[in-house]
């Protein structure tokens, strides 16, 4: 749909205006203050809600005014009536070609409009992130909001995990374990038990030695005694009988002692307790290193696990970004070479804000048109800021895409477009004067 005929009376600076557009680029021209902007605002007010209407929509001195847009398939009429200072009422009707009126005209008109219909150049003035949001609406098969929420959660989770990995790494580096340190803890209790057994063993050996020395001493004593007795026998033959008895008894005792001596161990080597005592002394230090090694290995395992979590979150974020990029590539964006990143819009690989004014204009108009598939009407204010190249680009786009573009430009020649003077179309004023 396009505007087949525009009529307005007593709207802002307009007195009475009728325009039947010829061609897709409708230039509203004239000197400043003649009512050019009033025409574009009247189109906006007729199609959009009352929120966009200014506080004094009716021309000074008039009690009422109206805007009528013939869209071919529909006829839209919006009337304004003054009630008091800065107060007015409005009525909106939408009817088809047969005169049948629609019961919900506001909802019907909303279905015709896009966000940039009345100010497409606003796209070029948006922040890069807002441009991305606007274009994402043209990719219906991908939920960017859900992907952004998921990426935001994963990014925060990854930040926490990476912080944990850094903390674990610092703790791991702080634990120094010599390469020669044991890998298992040493049991001091086992060493003490071993020492006790060794001491008991050695004490037994010492006891046997003392016993052997005692026995050997007794043998020597008995032998000396016997020698004395033999000497006494030689000297005292008369005492032989008595002494022989003593000798017999002593010999018997000697035999018994020899038998006992044979049972005494003499070849058992003592255990060296010095090494055990030294091992007990070093056990505590060894165990400290074992504990450090165990703690380091635990921290390394935890750091590895956290890193794997971080890598998984990174992959999830990257996968969603890849899916978003794929959805954008497969979507039919309004301009060839238009791409979306997470934070910016690119045109042929270059940030949109670095494109030429003509390119930015072309893209902005194309985006507005794509957002407005049913009503092929776009309003462009401040057209005087556009040079000849930009105007040519605008005209070419309008023709190529069958888009009706209404644009206001300051022009004093009276020879360009629909010329507005004193709230009326200049041609109509000249005919009235004649």
Secondary structure, DSSP 8 states (H G I E B T S, - for coil): ---SEEEEESBTT-SEEEE---SSEEEEEESTTSSHHHHHHHHHHHHS-GGGS-TT-B-TT-SEEEEEEE-SSEEEEEEEEEEETTEEEEEEEEEETT--B-TTHHHHHHTT--TTTT-TTHHHHS-HHHHHHHHHTT-TTS-HHHHHHHHHHHHHHHHHHHHHHHHHHHHHHH----TTS-SS---HHHHHHHHHHHHHHHHHHHHHHHHHHHHHHHHHHHHHHHHHHHHHHHH-GGGHHHHHHHHHHHHHHHHHHHHHHHTS--------HHHHHHHHHHHHHHHHHHHHHHHHHHHHHHHHHHHHHHHHHHHHHHHHHHHHHHHHHHS--SSTTEEE-SS-EEETTEEGGGS-HHHHHHHHHHHHHHT-SSS-EEEE--GGG--HHHHHHHHHHHHHTT-EEEEEEE-SSS-SSEEEETTEEHHHHHHHH-
